[in-house]
Amino acid sequence: MDRDSPQSAGRKTEPPVEGDELPAIRSSSDIMWLYWKMYGNLAKGPNSFLSLSITNEAIQEIVSRATREVDPDAKSFPAWKGYEFDTDTPEGRAPLGTPNAQAFSYFLLQHKATLGNLYISKIRVFRDDRKEPGPNLLLVVEPVPANDDTKPATEPYQDTPSMFAKMKRHQGADAAGTVQVAAKSPATLSVPVPLIVTLNLVPDLFRKDPQSTYLDLYSSAADSQWDSAKCKGANFVNAMKGSDSEAGKIFNPPRDSAAGLYDENHLDDLTKWGWSGHEASEPGMKHYGVDGVLRDIGSSDTLIQNGGDVRLLSFKHGFPAMGDNGEWVTVEQQRYEVGGKKYRYTGAWYNFAVDETIGVIIASDRMSPQKIGSKASPTITGDDLPLIRAFSDVARISWAALADQTKTDVKNIHYFMSLSITNELTQHILSRCIREVLPGAWGFPDWPGIGFDTSTPQGQAILGTSNAKAFSYFLLQHKKELGNLHISKVRVFHDDNWIAHANLLLIVEPVPADAGEKLEELEEPHTSAAAEAQALDEENSISYRLRSWLNRAKL
């Protein structure tokens, strides 16, 4: 619709922005791919591309010539459905080579590993309905015809039993936004096929040999930030190692028990409080660049739908939904009822993966009800928030339900992971940790990374970050179910994606029998696991902005 690349815009600045000064992600095909990875159908790929309102005069002339080749008497571009050109013909290849179309070719040819062997088979040229119409291009995408050199198409996977199979639907769920509602197309999109309208997002393009991937350290956290995180982490260590009653004493005011305000284990309770959940089939763990890490710790790098052991769970607190009148209803306009009181949906989400066979919980993308509620108008705070709001509670309920369904020991937890960290304060704290043990270090290490014992200041500072604290709450507030477990070590490393991110692997072990640390009162009040969610910053600010923009664009 409207594109001006960094290269083109950079040439117009004074002084020009060129070469290494340009962003690493600079082409529209890359930006489109990133969006498609998040919101598109990776199993099938796009069926069409659209390039609208072409204003480049040279491109207009190329499209005009292609039109005149098939209709010498043409005086203007035809209305929809326009003229169709096969890309095996000169008339089809010429538009395909223009800047308005070539990004779509790159989109397909650079991502064959994910999308399969797709190609642009036909191009339609037509004018729009404006008073001063211009040419537009519709590019049709099809599988490459099979021949002796092509591999047979893989059979689609068969659905496996889901942990959500018995999860009751909320009253009014069809109107309140379940995953089925979310899967519907926006009302403004009339094309009944997956479509990309001149726009791209992360990975196969960004996958590299881990030895050639790098991630520079960020500036180190300031002393005040460091001391605050270290204090929180030290108290988490003490609380995890102490008894339930001892752990309760670190709260301000002190409590008889550290147990959370909500201590049930039923998926239906998540539904009751406005959460909808499903097991996702995309993206796979290779998307995050940690598949090798998972194999090394004994887990699977493949989702259960594709024959592996990893379950990718997605929870959303409300979806845009189609109303009875056929109009789209925003999340903010929807309500759910608990105990006679109506609550507003927040639009929060928690995406995480689990492998109960080896005991790992992997947080990939989190945005709490508190964080989004604070930005709502009017704001959603305090008693107007769902009672189940912390990631640690959502993850624990899911873990307990899964353990019950699969007959797995609920205490079988050995690892936590936090992936693709974009929280700026966490980045600064991790960078300081590395510099303190490796003076002169310039980058995050690749796997197996750098290990920190949680008895050290560095390990405790990491536990005090927004990306890690939920896991401490997970253990210290559920000692009755889980026993006395603690996070003993943390590993910091970057993933294998070309655009790399910092990641955390947290190792869980039983508390040693002789552990007897003195418990100290927290400097800042922590009243429940909800405090974890309240302090949870935007762990994926890029995802948050993209989701917010797309939600506004759809409605």
C-alpha positions in Angstrom: 0.0 0.0 0.0 2.7 2.5 1.0 6.4 1.7 1.1 9.6 3.6 1.2 12.6 1.4 2.1 15.4 2.5 4.5 17.8 2.4 1.5 15.6 4.8 -0.5 14.8 7.1 2.4 18.4 7.0 3.6 19.7 8.3 0.2 17.5 11.4 0.7 18.8 12.4 4.2 21.7 14.7 4.8 24.2 13.1 5.3 23.0 10.0 3.5 22.4 6.8 5.6 24.0 3.9 3.8 25.7 0.5 4.2 26.3 -0.6 7.7 24.4 2.4 9.1 21.1 0.9 7.7 19.0 -1.4 9.9 19.7 -5.1 9.5 16.0 -5.6 8.8 15.4 -3.3 5.9 13.4 -4.9 3.2 9.6 -5.1 3.0 9.8 -8.8 2.4 11.5 -9.3 5.8 8.8 -7.1 7.6 6.0 -9.1 5.9 7.6 -12.4 6.9 7.7 -11.4 10.5 4.0 -10.5 10.5 3.2 -13.7 8.7 5.1 -15.8 11.2 3.0 -14.3 14.0 -0.4 -14.2 12.4 -0.4 -16.2 9.1 -1.0 -19.8 8.2 2.5 -21.3 8.2 1.1 -24.7 7.2 -0.2 -23.4 3.9 1.4 -20.1 3.2 -0.3 -17.1 1.5 -2.6 -17.7 -1.5 -2.3 -14.1 -2.8 -0.3 -10.9 -2.6 -1.7 -7.4 -3.4 0.2 -4.3 -4.3 -2.1 -1.3 -4.3 -2.1 2.3 -5.6 1.1 2.0 -7.7 2.5 5.6 -8.2 6.0 4.9 -9.5 5.9 6.2 -13.1 8.5 3.7 -14.4 6.5 0.8 -12.9 3.2 2.3 -14.3 4.8 2.3 -17.8 5.9 -1.4 -17.4 2.4 -2.4 -16.4 0.9 -0.3 -19.1 3.1 -1.9 -21.8 2.1 -5.4 -20.5 -1.6 -4.3 -20.8 -1.1 -3.0 -24.3 0.6 -6.3 -25.4 -2.6 -8.1 -24.8 -5.0 -5.3 -25.7 -3.4 -2.9 -28.2 -6.4 -0.6 -28.2 -6.4 -0.2 -24.4 -6.7 3.5 -23.2 -6.7 2.8 -19.5 -6.2 0.1 -17.0 -9.2 -2.2 -16.8 -11.6 -2.4 -13.8 -11.6 -5.5 -11.7 -11.1 -8.4 -12.7 -8.6 -6.7 -15.0 -6.2 -8.6 -17.2 -4.5 -11.8 -16.1 -0.9 -12.7 -17.1 0.7 -16.0 -16.6 4.2 -15.6 -15.2 5.5 -18.0 -17.9 4.9 -15.2 -20.4 6.9 -12.0 -21.0 3.9 -9.9 -20.0 3.7 -11.7 -16.6 7.5 -11.7 -16.0 7.9 -7.9 -16.6 5.5 -6.8 -13.7 7.1 -9.6 -11.5 10.5 -7.9 -11.9 9.3 -4.5 -10.7 10.0 -3.2 -7.2 6.3 -3.4 -6.4 6.3 -7.1 -6.9 9.8 -8.5 -6.3 9.4 -8.4 -2.5 6.7 -11.1 -2.8 9.1 -13.3 -4.8 11.7 -13.0 -2.1 9.1 -13.8 0.5 8.5 -17.2 -1.2 11.9 -18.2 -2.3 13.7 -17.3 1.0 11.3 -19.3 3.2 10.8 -22.6 1.3 11.8 -24.5 4.5 8.7 -23.2 6.2 6.2 -22.5 3.4 7.1 -25.3 1.0 7.7 -24.9 -2.8 5.3 -22.0 -3.7 5.5 -19.6 -6.6 3.6 -16.7 -8.2 1.7 -18.3 -11.1 -0.4 -15.4 -12.3 -0.7 -11.6 -12.0 -3.8 -9.6 -12.5 -3.6 -5.9 -13.4 -6.6 -3.7 -12.6 -7.6 -0.2 -11.6 -9.1 0.8 -8.3 -12.4 2.7 -7.8 -11.0 6.1 -6.8 -11.7 9.3 -8.8 -8.1 9.2 -10.0 -7.5 5.5 -10.3 -4.1 3.9 -10.5 -2.9 0.4 -11.3 -3.0 -2.4 -8.8 -1.5 -5.9 -8.9 -3.0 -9.1 -7.6 -0.4 -11.9 -7.5 -1.7 -15.5 -7.3 0.3 -18.0 -5.3 0.2 -21.8 -6.0 2.3 -24.9 -5.2 5.0 -25.6 -7.8 3.7 -28.3 -10.1 5.1 -31.7 -9.1 7.8 -33.3 -11.3 10.4 -36.0 -11.0 12.7 -33.7 -9.0 10.1 -32.5 -6.4 9.4 -34.2 -3.2 5.9 -35.4 -2.5 3.8 -33.2 -0.3 3.8 -34.2 3.3 0.5 -35.4 4.8 -1.1 -32.9 7.2 -0.7 -33.8 10.8 -3.5 -35.4 12.7 -4.8 -33.7 15.8 -3.7 -35.2 19.1 -5.8 -35.2 22.2 -5.6 -31.7 23.8 -5.3 -30.9 27.4 -8.1 -28.5 26.8 -10.5 -31.1 25.6 -12.4 -31.1 28.9 -12.2 -27.4 29.5 -15.7 -26.0 29.8 -16.5 -23.0 27.7 -17.4 -19.8 29.4 -21.1 -18.7 29.3 -21.4 -16.6 26.2 -18.0 -17.7 25.0 -19.1 -17.5 21.3 -19.6 -13.8 21.8 -16.9 -13.3 24.3 -14.0 -14.4 22.2 -12.8 -18.0 22.2 -10.0 -19.1 19.9 -12.6 -20.1 17.3 -13.9 -16.6 17.2 -10.3 -15.2 17.0 -9.7 -17.4 13.9 -12.3 -15.5 11.9 -11.2 -13.0 9.4 -11.7 -9.2 10.0 -15.0 -7.9 8.7 -13.2 -5.6 6.3 -11.4 -8.4 4.5 -13.6 -9.8 1.8 -11.1 -12.1 0.1 -11.8 -15.6 1.4 -8.2 -16.8 1.2 -5.0 -16.1 3.2 -3.8 -12.8 1.7 -0.9 -10.5 2.1 -1.4 -6.9 1.2 2.0 -5.3 0.7 3.5 -5.9 4.1 6.8 -9.2 6.6 8.4 -10.9 10.5 11.0 -13.4 12.3 12.8 -16.6 11.6 13.7 -18.9 8.9 15.3 -15.8 7.3 17.0 -15.1 10.5 18.2 -18.7 11.2 22.0 -19.0 11.0 24.8 -21.3 12.1 25.0 -20.6 15.8 28.7 -20.0 15.5 28.0 -17.0 13.2 25.2 -15.6 15.3 26.0 -12.8 17.8 24.3 -10.5 20.3 26.2 -7.5 21.7 25.9 -6.8 25.4 23.8 -3.9 26.4 24.8 -1.2 28.8 25.1 -2.4 32.4 22.2 -1.8 34.8 22.7 1.1 37.2 23.6 0.4 40.8 20.0 1.2 42.0 18.5 -1.1 39.5 21.0 -3.8 40.3 20.6 -3.6 44.0 16.8 -3.7 43.7 16.9 -6.8 41.5 19.5 -8.5 43.7 17.5 -7.8 46.9 14.3 -9.4 45.3 16.3 -12.3 44.1 17.9 -13.0 47.4 14.6 -13.0 49.1 13.2 -15.4 46.5 16.1 -17.7 47.2 15.4 -17.7 50.9 11.7 -18.2 50.4 12.2 -21.1 48.1 14.6 -22.8 50.5 12.4 -22.1 53.6 9.2 -23.8 54.7 5.9 -22.4 53.6 5.4 -20.6 56.9 9.0 -19.3 56.8 8.5 -18.1 53.3 5.3 -16.2 54.4 7.4 -14.1 56.7 9.2 -12.4 53.8 6.0 -10.7 52.7 5.1 -7.2 54.0 3.0 -7.5 56.1 4.2 -11.0 57.1 1.8 -13.9 56.4 1.3 -17.3 58.0 1.7 -19.0 54.6 3.3 -18.0 51.2 0.5 -19.8 49.4 -1.2 -17.7 46.7 -4.6 -16.2 47.0 -5.8 -18.6 44.4 -4.8 -22.2 44.9 -7.1 -24.3 42.8 -6.1 -26.6 40.0 -8.9 -26.5 37.5 -8.9 -25.3 33.9 -12.5 -24.4 34.3 -11.5 -21.8 36.8 -9.4 -20.1 34.1 -12.5 -20.1 31.9 -14.6 -18.7 34.8 -12.2 -15.7 35.0 -12.3 -14.9 31.3 -9.4 -16.9 30.0 -9.6 -18.9 26.8 -6.9 -21.5 26.0 -5.8 -23.8 23.3 -2.8 -25.9 22.2 -1.2 -24.2 19.2 0.4 -26.0 16.3 2.7 -23.1 15.3 5.3 -21.8 15.6 7.5 -24.8 16.4 10.5 -24.5 18.8 12.9 -23.9 15.9 11.1 -20.5 15.5 12.8 -19.4 18.8 16.3 -20.7 17.9 16.5 -23.0 21.0 15.8 -26.4 19.5 19.4 -27.5 20.2 19.1 -26.4 23.8 16.0 -28.5 24.2 17.6 -31.5 22.8 20.6 -31.0 25.1 18.5 -31.0 28.3 16.7 -34.1 27.1 13.5 -32.5 25.8 12.0 -32.7 22.3 12.4 -29.9 19.8 9.1 -30.9 18.1 5.5 -30.1 19.0 3.3 -32.9 20.0 1.1 -32.5 16.9 4.2 -33.4 14.8 5.2 -36.4 16.8 7.3 -34.6 19.5 6.6 -34.0 23.2 6.4 -30.2 23.5 2.9 -28.6 24.0 2.6 -25.0 23.0 -0.1 -23.5 25.1 -1.8 -20.1 24.4 -4.1 -18.2 26.8 -5.9 -15.0 25.9 -8.0 -12.8 28.2 -10.6 -11.9 25.6 -10.7 -11.7 21.8 -12.3 -9.4 19.3 -15.6 -11.1 18.4 -18.4 -11.0 15.8 -21.6 -9.7 17.4 -25.1 -10.9 16.6 -25.5 -7.9 14.2 -22.5 -9.0 12.2 -20.3 -6.2 13.5 -17.0 -6.7 15.2 -16.9 -6.1 19.0 -13.7 -5.1 20.5 -12.2 -6.7 23.6 -12.8 -3.6 25.6 -16.6 -3.7 24.8 -17.0 -7.3 26.1 -17.9 -8.4 29.6 -17.8 -11.7 31.6 -19.6 -12.3 34.9 -18.3 -14.0 38.1 -20.3 -14.1 41.3 -22.9 -11.6 40.0 -20.3 -9.0 39.1 -19.5 -8.1 35.5 -15.8 -7.7 34.6 -14.1 -6.3 31.5 -11.8 -8.4 29.4 -8.3 -7.0 29.2 -6.8 -8.6 26.1 -3.9 -10.0 28.1 -2.0 -13.1 26.9 0.3 -15.8 28.1 2.0 -18.0 25.6 4.3 -20.8 26.9 5.4 -24.4 26.1 5.6 -27.4 28.4 7.2 -30.8 28.1 5.9 -32.8 31.0 8.1 -35.9 30.1 11.3 -34.2 31.2 9.7 -31.4 33.3 10.3 -28.0 31.5 8.1 -24.9 31.3 9.1 -22.4 28.7 7.7 -18.8 28.7 7.8 -17.3 25.2 5.5 -14.3 25.2 3.7 -12.7 28.1 1.5 -9.7 28.7 -0.3 -9.5 32.1 -3.9 -8.2 32.7 -2.4 -5.5 35.0 -0.1 -4.2 32.3 -2.7 -3.9 29.7 -5.4 -2.8 32.2 -3.2 0.1 33.3 -3.4 1.4 29.6 -7.1 0.9 29.1 -9.6 3.8 29.2 -10.9 3.8 31.8 -8.2 1.8 33.5 -8.8 -1.8 34.8 -7.2 -2.1 38.2 -7.6 -3.7 41.7 -10.8 -5.7 42.2 -11.8 -5.1 38.6 -9.0 -7.4 37.4 -9.5 -11.1 37.1 -8.6 -13.0 40.3 -6.4 -15.3 38.2 -4.1 -12.8 36.7 -0.5 -13.9 37.3 1.5 -15.9 34.8 2.7 -18.2 37.7 -1.0 -19.1 38.5 -2.0 -19.7 34.8 1.1 -21.8 34.3 0.7 -23.7 37.5 -3.0 -24.5 36.9 -2.1 -25.7 33.4 0.9 -27.8 34.7 -1.3 -29.4 37.4 -4.1 -30.2 34.9 -1.6 -31.6 32.4 0.1 -33.7 35.1 -3.3 -35.1 36.1 -4.3 -35.9 32.5 -1.0 -37.6 31.6 -0.5 -39.3 35.0 2.7 -37.4 35.4 4.1 -36.5 38.8 3.3 -32.8 39.4 6.6 -32.4 41.2 8.5 -33.4 38.0 9.8 -29.9 37.3 13.5 -29.6 36.4 13.7 -26.5 34.2 12.2 -23.2 33.4 13.1 -21.1 30.3 12.4 -17.5 29.4 12.9 -16.9 25.6 13.5 -14.0 23.3 14.0 -11.4 26.1 13.3 -7.9 25.0 12.6 -6.3 28.4 15.2 -3.5 28.6 15.9 -3.7 32.3 16.4 -7.4 32.1 18.8 -7.0 29.2 20.9 -4.5 31.2 21.0 -6.7 34.3 22.0 -9.8 32.3 24.7 -7.7 30.6 26.1 -6.6 34.0 26.1 -10.2 35.2 28.3 -11.2 32.3 30.7 -8.3 32.6 31.1 -9.0 36.3 32.4 -12.5 35.7 34.0 -11.9 32.3 35.6 -8.4 32.3 36.0 -7.2 28.8 33.2 -9.3 27.4 31.4 -7.8 24.5 28.6 -10.2 23.7 26.2 -12.8 25.0 27.6 -16.3 24.7 25.9 -19.0 22.6 24.6 -22.2 24.2 25.6 -23.5 26.8 26.1 -19.9 27.8 27.3 -18.7 31.2 26.0 -20.3 34.4 25.3 -18.4 37.7 24.6 -20.1 41.0 21.7 -18.4 42.8 23.8 -18.1 45.9 25.8 -15.4 44.0 24.9 -11.8 43.6 24.6 -12.3 39.8 22.3 -15.3 40.1 20.1 -13.5 42.6 19.9 -10.3 40.4 18.7 -12.5 37.5 16.0 -14.1 39.7 14.8 -10.5 40.6 14.1 -9.6 36.9 10.7 -9.5 35.4 11.5 -12.4 33.1 12.5 -14.7 35.9 10.5 -13.8 39.0 7.3 -15.6 38.0 9.2 -18.9 38.2 10.2 -18.2 41.9 6.6 -17.5 42.7 5.6 -20.7 40.9 7.7 -22.7 43.4 7.5 -20.7 46.7 3.8 -20.3 46.6 2.9 -23.9 45.9 5.1 -25.9 48.3 2.1 -28.0 49.4 1.8 -29.4 45.9 5.3 -29.3 44.6 7.4 -29.9 47.7 10.5 -27.9 48.6 12.0 -27.0 45.2 14.3 -24.1 44.4 16.1 -22.6 41.4 19.7 -23.5 42.0 21.4 -22.2 38.9 20.6 -19.9 35.9 22.2 -20.1 32.4 22.3 -17.0 30.2 22.8 -17.5 26.4 21.7 -16.1 23.0 19.5 -18.1 20.6 20.5 -19.2 17.1 18.3 -16.8 15.2 20.0 -14.3 13.0 18.4 -11.5 14.9 19.4 -13.0 18.2 17.9 -12.5 21.7 19.0 -13.3 25.2 17.4 -16.3 26.9 17.4 -17.9 30.3 17.5 -21.5 31.4 16.7 -21.9 35.1 17.6 -25.2 36.8 15.2 -26.6 39.5 16.4 -28.9 42.2 15.1 -30.2 45.6 16.2 -27.9 48.5 19.2 -29.5 50.3 18.3 -31.0 53.6 20.8 -28.7 55.5 19.5 -25.5 53.9 18.7 -23.0 56.6 19.2 -19.5 55.3 17.9 -16.6 57.4 14.9 -15.0 55.9 14.8 -11.2 55.6 11.8 -9.0 54.9 11.4 -7.7 51.4 12.2 -4.0 50.9 9.1 -3.8 48.7 5.7 -5.2 49.6 4.7 -8.4 47.8 1.2 -9.5 48.7 0.6 -12.4 46.4 1.5 -14.0 43.1 -0.4 -11.1 41.7 2.6 -8.9 42.6 4.5 -10.9 40.0 2.1 -10.0 37.3 1.9 -6.4 38.4 5.6 -6.0 38.1 5.7 -7.9 34.8 6.8 -5.4 32.2 6.3 -5.8 28.5 8.5 -8.8 27.9 8.1 -8.6 24.2 7.5 -5.0 23.3 7.8 -5.6 19.6 5.0 -8.2 19.8 2.9 -5.9 21.9 3.1 -3.0 19.4 2.4 -5.3 16.5 -0.6 -6.9 18.2 -2.0 -3.5 19.2 -1.5 -2.0 15.7 -3.2 -5.0 14.0 -6.1 -5.1 16.5 -6.7 -1.4 15.7 -6.4 -2.0 11.9 -8.9 -4.9 12.0 -11.7 -3.0 13.8 
